[in-house]
Amino acid sequence: MKPKILLHKLNSYHVDPIESFVRASVNLLGDQGQLFSPSSRILLKPNLLRGFEPGRCVTTHPALIEAVCRVLKDLGVNKIDLSDSPAIGSLLSVAKKAGYGNLSKRYGIRIKPLSNPVSLTTEENIPGLKIAGSIREYDSIINLPKFKSHCQMTLTLSIKNLFGLVIGKKKPVLHCLVKNNKVTFGKMLVDIAKHVAPSLTIIDGISAMQGNGPINGTPYPLGLLGAGQDMTALDRVMTEIVRVPWKNVYTLEAARIKNYGQWDLKKIKCIGKLNVDAFKVSDFKLAKFPVDITFNPFRLTKSFLKQFYEVGIKERLAKES
């Protein structure tokens, strides 16, 4: 059976139409019955890479998170947590800057740091790979990536977003253990995705990031939301929309090699009012100067010092003031 991908054209972050899309995603993609039951314990995994306001397009927009919360609450779900592992800053601080501050009060969700790192063995035998063991507390994970260009991996979409379940500064270290082989790094990301197996993925592409992402790019009005259960299929459709050769997206090449999900566009069923061609753009810009996957020692040290300053000094002083 062909994996189904739901696409919808949307040019603004008004919560009501986003909620309608989320509701349609849950109803149309739940082939085996309702995706979520009232007793489900659900983890929301957005992209909370750094603490920037939503207009910078670094993080998943809070309107999508709110829409998902509304739908889950309507389904009777009461146990909803949200988590990620930011590159710089604590989760609570980054979430607040990203516009998530009122979600706990309005919907009763917990913004809960990842914990209990556990080893994950992969075919590539990358040493020290650990992901948050705390995800075992949940019945379902909803993957909520931001559509962004990426100076190392070309695009960061569904599969790449789950790298955030590696806790803290283990992430840049893992970058250095693949010997600058981007496909090997992609294979590791595929193994993480296979292990995590989210029940649903919804990509925030209403306002995407182009150029020197995942942090220093510029907003791009892509105007779409995409949802699916097969992350490879969803990412493949996204590459088609921005006219990026899928083999240049290293997670997709890795997924093809590892036979994970559906990478063949002819074997993917796109549903919705418009076909894929209606979403295609011709001027989406990738990073002008792609960079190696490996961080040099200076950059690693700088990242550790930034995190120490942000969490150990800056955030602590803000709490005391």
C-alpha positions as CSV (number, residue, x, y, z in Angstrom):
1,M,0.0,0.0,0.0
2,K,1.3,3.5,-0.9
3,P,2.1,5.7,2.1
4,K,-0.3,8.7,2.2
5,I,1.0,12.3,2.5
6,L,-1.5,15.1,3.2
7,L,-0.7,18.5,1.9
8,H,-2.4,21.8,2.5
9,K,-1.8,25.3,1.2
10,L,-1.8,27.9,4.0
11,N,-0.1,31.3,4.1
12,S,-0.6,32.4,7.7
13,Y,-0.4,31.1,11.2
14,H,-4.0,31.5,12.2
15,V,-4.7,28.6,14.6
16,D,-8.2,27.7,13.4
17,P,-7.2,26.6,9.8
18,I,-4.1,24.9,11.2
19,E,-6.3,23.0,13.6
20,S,-8.5,21.8,10.8
21,F,-5.4,20.5,9.0
22,V,-4.2,18.6,12.1
23,R,-7.7,17.1,12.6
24,A,-7.8,16.0,9.0
25,S,-4.3,14.5,9.3
26,V,-5.4,12.4,12.4
27,N,-8.6,11.3,10.7
28,L,-7.2,10.5,7.2
29,L,-3.9,8.9,8.2
30,G,-5.2,6.7,10.9
31,D,-5.8,3.6,8.7
32,Q,-5.8,1.3,11.7
33,G,-8.4,3.2,13.6
34,Q,-8.0,6.3,15.7
35,L,-4.4,7.3,16.1
36,F,-4.7,8.5,19.7
37,S,-7.0,7.4,22.5
38,P,-8.0,9.4,25.7
39,S,-5.6,7.2,27.7
40,S,-2.6,7.9,25.4
41,R,0.5,9.5,26.9
42,I,1.8,11.7,24.1
43,L,5.1,13.5,23.5
44,L,5.3,16.5,21.1
45,K,8.7,16.8,19.5
46,P,9.1,20.3,17.8
47,N,12.3,21.9,16.6
48,L,13.5,24.0,19.4
49,L,17.1,24.4,18.2
50,R,17.7,27.9,19.7
51,G,15.8,30.6,21.6
52,F,14.5,32.8,18.8
53,E,11.1,34.4,18.3
54,P,8.8,32.6,15.8
55,G,9.4,35.1,12.9
56,R,13.0,34.0,12.7
57,C,11.8,30.6,11.4
58,V,14.4,28.7,13.5
59,T,11.8,26.9,15.6
60,T,8.4,25.2,15.0
61,H,5.8,27.9,15.1
62,P,3.7,27.9,18.3
63,A,0.4,28.1,16.4
64,L,1.1,24.5,15.1
65,I,1.8,23.3,18.6
66,E,-1.4,24.9,19.9
67,A,-3.4,23.4,17.0
68,V,-2.1,19.9,17.9
69,C,-3.0,20.5,21.6
70,R,-6.6,21.5,20.7
71,V,-7.1,18.4,18.6
72,L,-5.6,16.1,21.3
73,K,-7.8,17.7,23.9
74,D,-10.9,17.2,21.8
75,L,-9.9,13.5,21.6
76,G,-9.9,13.4,25.4
77,V,-6.1,13.2,25.7
78,N,-4.9,14.7,29.0
79,K,-1.3,13.6,29.2
80,I,0.7,15.7,26.8
81,D,4.4,16.6,27.2
82,L,6.6,18.6,24.9
83,S,10.4,18.2,24.7
84,D,13.5,18.8,22.7
85,S,17.2,19.3,23.4
86,P,18.3,22.8,22.3
87,A,21.8,23.4,21.1
88,I,22.1,26.5,23.2
89,G,20.0,27.3,26.3
90,S,17.7,25.4,28.5
91,L,14.5,23.8,27.2
92,L,12.2,26.1,29.3
93,S,14.1,29.3,28.3
94,V,14.2,28.3,24.6
95,A,10.5,27.3,24.6
96,K,9.5,30.6,26.1
97,K,11.4,32.6,23.6
98,A,9.9,30.5,20.8
99,G,6.4,31.6,22.0
100,Y,5.4,28.4,23.9
101,G,5.0,30.2,27.2
102,N,1.2,30.0,27.6
103,L,0.7,26.4,26.4
104,S,1.0,24.9,29.8
105,K,-1.6,27.2,31.3
106,R,-4.0,26.9,28.4
107,Y,-3.7,23.2,27.6
108,G,-2.1,21.7,30.7
109,I,0.9,20.3,28.8
110,R,4.2,19.9,30.5
111,I,7.4,21.3,28.9
112,K,9.7,18.6,30.2
113,P,13.5,18.2,29.6
114,L,14.7,15.0,28.1
115,S,16.4,12.6,30.5
116,N,17.9,9.2,31.1
117,P,20.2,8.8,28.0
118,V,20.3,5.1,26.9
119,S,22.6,3.5,24.3
120,L,21.4,2.9,20.8
121,T,23.3,0.4,18.7
122,T,23.3,1.1,15.0
123,E,24.7,-0.8,11.9
124,E,27.4,1.9,11.7
125,N,28.5,1.2,15.3
126,I,28.9,4.8,16.1
127,P,30.4,4.9,19.6
128,G,28.6,6.7,22.4
129,L,25.2,7.1,20.5
130,K,22.6,7.6,23.2
131,I,19.1,9.0,23.0
132,A,16.6,10.0,25.7
133,G,15.3,7.0,27.5
134,S,12.5,9.1,28.9
135,I,10.6,8.7,25.5
136,R,9.7,5.2,26.7
137,E,7.2,6.9,29.0
138,Y,5.0,7.7,26.1
139,D,2.5,5.7,24.0
140,S,2.9,8.0,21.0
141,I,5.3,10.7,19.7
142,I,4.2,13.4,17.3
143,N,7.1,14.8,15.3
144,L,6.7,18.5,14.5
145,P,9.7,19.7,12.4
146,K,10.3,23.0,10.9
147,F,11.0,23.1,7.1
148,K,14.6,24.5,6.8
149,S,17.6,24.5,4.6
150,H,20.7,23.1,6.3
151,C,24.3,24.0,5.6
152,Q,25.5,20.5,6.4
153,M,22.6,18.2,5.5
154,T,21.0,20.3,2.7
155,L,17.5,20.2,4.3
156,T,16.3,19.5,7.8
157,L,12.9,17.8,7.7
158,S,11.1,14.9,9.4
159,I,14.0,12.4,9.9
160,K,16.6,15.0,10.9
161,N,14.3,16.6,13.5
162,L,14.5,13.4,15.7
163,F,18.2,14.0,16.2
164,G,16.9,16.4,18.9
165,L,16.2,13.3,21.1
166,V,20.0,13.0,21.6
167,I,20.6,15.0,24.8
168,G,22.7,18.1,25.0
169,K,26.3,18.3,23.8
170,K,26.4,14.7,22.6
171,K,25.0,16.0,19.3
172,P,28.1,17.9,18.1
173,V,30.3,15.1,19.4
174,L,28.4,12.6,17.2
175,H,28.9,15.0,14.2
176,C,32.6,14.4,14.7
177,L,32.5,10.6,14.9
178,V,31.3,9.9,11.3
179,K,34.6,11.1,9.7
180,N,32.8,13.8,7.7
181,N,30.7,11.2,5.8
182,K,27.3,12.8,5.5
183,V,25.6,9.6,4.3
184,T,26.9,7.8,7.3
185,F,25.5,10.6,9.5
186,G,22.2,10.2,7.6
187,K,22.2,6.5,8.3
188,M,22.6,7.2,12.0
189,L,19.6,9.6,11.8
190,V,17.6,6.9,10.0
191,D,18.4,4.5,12.8
192,I,17.2,7.0,15.4
193,A,14.0,7.6,13.4
194,K,13.4,3.9,13.1
195,H,13.8,3.5,16.9
196,V,11.6,6.4,17.8
197,A,8.9,5.6,15.2
198,P,6.6,8.6,15.7
199,S,2.9,8.0,15.2
200,L,2.5,11.1,13.1
201,T,4.7,13.8,11.6
202,I,3.5,17.3,10.6
203,I,5.9,19.7,8.9
204,D,5.7,23.4,9.5
205,G,6.3,24.9,6.1
206,I,4.0,27.9,6.2
207,S,7.0,30.1,6.7
208,A,10.2,28.1,6.0
209,M,13.8,28.9,6.3
210,Q,16.0,29.2,3.2
211,G,19.7,30.0,2.8
212,N,22.2,29.4,5.5
213,G,20.1,27.3,7.8
214,P,19.4,25.8,10.3
215,I,19.9,29.1,12.3
216,N,21.2,31.9,10.1
217,G,18.9,31.6,7.1
218,T,16.0,33.9,6.1
219,P,12.3,33.3,6.1
220,Y,10.7,31.9,2.9
221,P,6.9,32.0,2.3
222,L,6.6,28.3,1.3
223,G,2.9,28.3,2.4
224,L,2.3,24.7,3.2
225,L,1.7,22.1,5.9
226,G,2.5,18.5,5.2
227,A,1.7,15.4,7.3
228,G,2.3,11.7,7.1
229,Q,3.3,8.6,9.0
230,D,6.1,7.6,6.6
231,M,8.8,10.2,7.3
232,T,10.9,9.2,4.3
233,A,7.9,9.6,2.0
234,L,7.1,13.0,3.6
235,D,10.6,14.3,3.2
236,R,10.8,13.0,-0.4
237,V,7.6,15.0,-1.3
238,M,9.1,18.1,0.4
239,T,12.3,17.9,-1.7
240,E,10.1,17.7,-4.8
241,I,8.3,20.9,-3.8
242,V,11.4,23.0,-3.5
243,R,13.1,21.2,-6.5
244,V,16.0,19.9,-4.6
245,P,17.4,16.6,-6.0
246,W,16.5,14.0,-3.3
247,K,20.0,12.4,-3.5
248,N,21.5,15.7,-2.3
249,V,19.4,15.3,0.9
250,Y,21.6,12.8,2.8
251,T,18.9,11.5,5.1
252,L,16.9,10.4,2.1
253,E,19.9,8.8,0.4
254,A,20.6,7.0,3.7
255,A,16.9,5.9,3.9
256,R,17.1,4.5,0.4
257,I,20.3,2.5,1.2
258,K,18.8,1.2,4.4
259,N,15.4,0.5,2.8
260,Y,13.6,2.7,5.4
261,G,10.3,4.1,4.2
262,Q,9.3,5.0,0.7
263,W,11.7,7.3,-1.3
264,D,10.2,6.6,-4.7
265,L,7.8,9.4,-5.5
266,K,5.7,7.2,-7.9
267,K,4.9,5.0,-4.9
268,I,3.7,7.8,-2.7
269,K,0.1,8.9,-2.6
270,C,-0.4,12.6,-2.0
271,I,-3.9,13.6,-0.8
272,G,-5.6,16.9,-0.4
273,K,-7.3,19.5,-2.6
274,L,-4.2,20.3,-4.6
275,N,-1.6,18.0,-6.2
276,V,2.2,18.3,-5.6
277,D,2.7,20.5,-8.7
278,A,0.5,23.2,-7.1
279,F,2.9,23.6,-4.2
280,K,6.2,23.7,-6.2
281,V,8.4,26.7,-6.1
282,S,11.4,27.6,-8.2
283,D,13.3,30.2,-6.1
284,F,13.9,28.4,-2.7
285,K,17.6,28.9,-1.9
286,L,19.9,26.4,-0.2
287,A,23.0,27.3,1.8
288,K,25.4,29.2,-0.4
289,F,28.4,27.5,1.1
290,P,27.7,24.0,2.3
291,V,30.0,23.0,5.2
292,D,31.5,19.8,6.5
293,I,29.5,17.6,8.9
294,T,32.4,17.5,11.4
295,F,32.9,20.3,13.9
296,N,36.5,21.3,14.4
297,P,37.9,21.4,18.0
298,F,37.6,25.2,18.2
299,R,33.9,25.1,17.2
300,L,33.2,22.3,19.7
301,T,34.8,24.3,22.5
302,K,33.0,27.4,21.5
303,S,29.7,25.5,21.6
304,F,30.3,24.2,25.1
305,L,31.3,27.6,26.4
306,K,28.2,29.2,24.8
307,Q,26.0,26.6,26.6
308,F,27.7,27.2,29.9
309,Y,27.3,31.0,29.6
310,E,23.6,30.7,28.5
311,V,22.4,28.3,31.1
312,G,25.0,28.7,33.9
313,I,25.2,32.5,33.9
314,K,22.7,34.3,31.7
315,E,19.6,32.3,32.6
316,R,20.5,32.1,36.3
317,L,21.0,35.9,36.5
318,A,17.6,36.4,34.7
319,K,15.9,34.2,37.4
320,E,17.5,36.1,40.2
321,S,16.7,39.6,38.9
